[in-house]
Amino acid sequence: MQKLYWRPQAVSIKALVLVALFAAVGAVLVEKVKTNNQQAFHEEKMQASQLAISAMESLRAARVLAGYEIDTEVDPAKSGLIGLPMSSVTSVSGVLEAKQTSINPNFAAVIVDYLKRANIQEGDTIAVGCSGSFPALNVCVYAALETLKLKPIIISSASASQWGANIPDLLWIDMERILQEESKFSFRSVAASMGGFEDSGMGLTSTGKADINRGIERNGLTMLDPKKDFTEKVDERYEIFKANAKGAPIKAYINIGGGTISNGRKVGKNLFNPGLNKRAPLGVAKVDGLMSRFITEGVPVIHLVEVNKLAEKYEMP
């Protein structure tokens, strides 16, 4: 009958026992003597994420106070940052899963990482294009900017896609004002657009446009002209950024969402990678838009689109 286990005959039992003991001791040491290798800028990332959590909690309370229930079927995190399937200020269709994925305060840490990799320093001036479609991502961007003590110049879209900040009396520009009033953030938008196709208000009813106008007025913001053509709208935003920088160099541009004026229509949107873009992509000279203008000047662009892909990359749910 053959033996059940084979072992080399030249090795003694004593030697095998000794090897087993060494292995056991090694296993214990691996568990007991651990080293914590923290990510770069760990403290800033933690601060930004905690600030994002606090801001999201404030916005949840504001929604409840305004009398809007939270539907846990579409907002399982009970964040209050998932909007309505349709409203007067809903500009285009939206993907619910992307909105759900965006409600993660760890995106603030991701944005800190992008800014640090772009060599942004305390006190630098940053241009930001916000979308009402992704209020949670806006919060995370603001949290990163506040934590790193940067000077943002922000232009927001007042309308939103499905499931975004599309409650008529609680638009994104209302949310950011609430957060500033509660001292979560020290800044907010300087101007706002109507939103919709090419910021023209296309897709909105007359009631929706009136609701947007009231929202911009109650928040004391400059309203961008929805009747200008595409190039004029890019010029208008670009000039607002430059004027508010007051001579300081703009060190980065952050785009949130798929706004055409910022992205540069469909071709421009597809030229840039989601996340940090430090070099101008091939073909960018043929596309107008804020991202192409800034990166052509050597200004890094942080492109916050394709939320699910970004979440997968950083191992977030």
Secondary structure in CASP SS format (residue, H / E / C, confidence):
PFRMAT SS
TARGET T0000
AUTHOR 0000-0000-0000
METHOD secondary structure of the structure
MODEL  1
M C 1.00
Q C 1.00
K C 1.00
L C 1.00
Y C 1.00
W C 1.00
R C 1.00
P C 1.00
Q C 1.00
A C 1.00
V C 1.00
S C 1.00
I H 1.00
K H 1.00
A H 1.00
L H 1.00
V H 1.00
L H 1.00
V H 1.00
A H 1.00
L H 1.00
F H 1.00
A H 1.00
A H 1.00
V H 1.00
G H 1.00
A H 1.00
V H 1.00
L H 1.00
V H 1.00
E H 1.00
K H 1.00
V C 1.00
K C 1.00
T C 1.00
N C 1.00
N C 1.00
Q C 1.00
Q C 1.00
A C 1.00
F C 1.00
H H 1.00
E H 1.00
E H 1.00
K H 1.00
M H 1.00
Q H 1.00
A H 1.00
S H 1.00
Q H 1.00
L H 1.00
A H 1.00
I H 1.00
S H 1.00
A H 1.00
M H 1.00
E H 1.00
S H 1.00
L H 1.00
R H 1.00
A H 1.00
A H 1.00
R H 1.00
V H 1.00
L H 1.00
A C 1.00
G C 1.00
Y C 1.00
E C 1.00
I C 1.00
D C 1.00
T C 1.00
E C 1.00
V C 1.00
D C 1.00
P C 1.00
A C 1.00
K C 1.00
S C 1.00
G C 1.00
L C 1.00
I C 1.00
G C 1.00
L C 1.00
P C 1.00
M C 1.00
S C 1.00
S C 1.00
V C 1.00
T E 1.00
S C 1.00
V C 1.00
S C 1.00
G C 1.00
V C 1.00
L H 1.00
E H 1.00
A H 1.00
K H 1.00
Q H 1.00
T H 1.00
S H 1.00
I C 1.00
N C 1.00
P C 1.00
N H 1.00
F H 1.00
A H 1.00
A H 1.00
V H 1.00
I H 1.00
V H 1.00
D H 1.00
Y H 1.00
L H 1.00
K H 1.00
R H 1.00
A C 1.00
N C 1.00
I C 1.00
Q C 1.00
E C 1.00
G C 1.00
D C 1.00
T E 1.00
I E 1.00
A E 1.00
V E 1.00
G E 1.00
C E 1.00
S C 1.00
G C 1.00
S C 1.00
F C 1.00
P H 1.00
A H 1.00
L H 1.00
N H 1.00
V H 1.00
C H 1.00
V H 1.00
Y H 1.00
A H 1.00
A H 1.00
L H 1.00
E H 1.00
T H 1.00
L C 1.00
K C 1.00
L C 1.00
K E 1.00
P E 1.00
I E 1.00
I E 1.00
I E 1.00
S E 1.00
S E 1.00
A C 1.00
S C 1.00
A E 1.00
S C 1.00
Q C 1.00
W C 1.00
G C 1.00
A C 1.00
N E 1.00
I E 1.00
P C 1.00
D C 1.00
L E 1.00
L E 1.00
W H 1.00
I H 1.00
D H 1.00
M H 1.00
E H 1.00
R H 1.00
I H 1.00
L H 1.00
Q H 1.00
E H 1.00
E C 1.00
S C 1.00
K C 1.00
F C 1.00
S C 1.00
F C 1.00
R C 1.00
S C 1.00
V C 1.00
A E 1.00
A E 1.00
S E 1.00
M C 1.00
G C 1.00
G C 1.00
F E 1.00
E C 1.00
D C 1.00
S C 1.00
G C 1.00
M E 1.00
G C 1.00
L C 1.00
T C 1.00
S H 1.00
T H 1.00
G H 1.00
K H 1.00
A H 1.00
D H 1.00
I H 1.00
N H 1.00
R H 1.00
G H 1.00
I H 1.00
E H 1.00
R H 1.00
N C 1.00
G C 1.00
L C 1.00
T E 1.00
M E 1.00
L C 1.00
D C 1.00
P C 1.00
K C 1.00
K C 1.00
D C 1.00
F H 1.00
T H 1.00
E H 1.00
K H 1.00
V H 1.00
D H 1.00
E H 1.00
R H 1.00
Y H 1.00
E H 1.00
I H 1.00
F H 1.00
K H 1.00
A H 1.00
N H 1.00
A H 1.00
K C 1.00
G C 1.00
A C 1.00
P C 1.00
I E 1.00
K E 1.00
A E 1.00
Y E 1.00
I E 1.00
N E 1.00
I E 1.00
G C 1.00
G C 1.00
G C 1.00
T H 1.00
I H 1.00
S H 1.00
N H 1.00
G C 1.00
R H 1.00
K H 1.00
V H 1.00
G H 1.00
K H 1.00
N H 1.00
L H 1.00
F C 1.00
N C 1.00
P C 1.00
G E 1.00
L E 1.00
N E 1.00
K C 1.00
R C 1.00
A C 1.00
P C 1.00
L C 1.00
G C 1.00
V H 1.00
A H 1.00
K H 1.00
V C 1.00
D C 1.00
G C 1.00
L H 1.00
M H 1.00
S H 1.00
R H 1.00
F H 1.00
I H 1.00
T H 1.00
E C 1.00
G C 1.00
V C 1.00
P C 1.00
V E 1.00
I E 1.00
H E 1.00
L E 1.00
V C 1.00
E C 1.00
V H 1.00
N H 1.00
K H 1.00
L H 1.00
A H 1.00
E H 1.00
K H 1.00
Y C 1.00
E C 1.00
M C 1.00
P C 1.00
END
